[in-house]
């Protein structure tokens, strides 16, 4: 995906990213946690605001699914988010909103105006092995589904961060 980044990323002007799935308890909190983990590993946490949301309010206020948490913890990642619904105001706030699949992408676009469309994409736009372009919903499947989602999200988040890093400008102290 061509990010067409419109600003330099600094500590004063952080890059704001929101990952979005349906209920905000499996895929998007995993993406939020993985991306947060990667930026912290590289000492870049001050340059990003990272969040997640759902296109529905089914699980508002809940923590990430226990299988998502277990899988993330196994890989040294902690999921801190609480489920919330994506709001139209989020489209103005975030520099990039990434949907986990085509259905959620379409739901986000229904909230958006033309000026937002360049800031909305799909998670697997950044996956070096995009497959069918969807991050599958592991909710109804077994633990293997959560592991697959984790691996997809980790690859995609790593590539996303690699695309953003050239735009980061540390402050001159």
MOVEN-V139729 format. One line per field, one symbol per residue. ss: DSSP state (H for helix, E for strand, - for the rest). psi: psi as a letter, one per 30 degrees, with the letter a starting at -180 (. if undefined). Layout:
ss->???
psi->???
This chain:
ss->--------E-----EEEEEEE-----HHHHHHHHHHHHHHH---HHHEEEEEEE--------E--HHHHHHHHH-------E--E--HHHHHH--EEEE--HHHHHHHHHH--HHHHHHEEEHHHH----------------HHHHHHHHHHHHHHHHHHHHHHH--E-----
psi->kjfikglkjlfeilkkkkkkadfhfdeefeeeeeeeeeeeegggeffkkkllllflgegkflllkeeeeeeeefggkkjflkklkklefeffekfkkkkfleeeeeeeefflleffefgkakegffkfifbgfkjkjfefaafeeeeeeeeeeeeeeeeeeefeeffkjkkj.
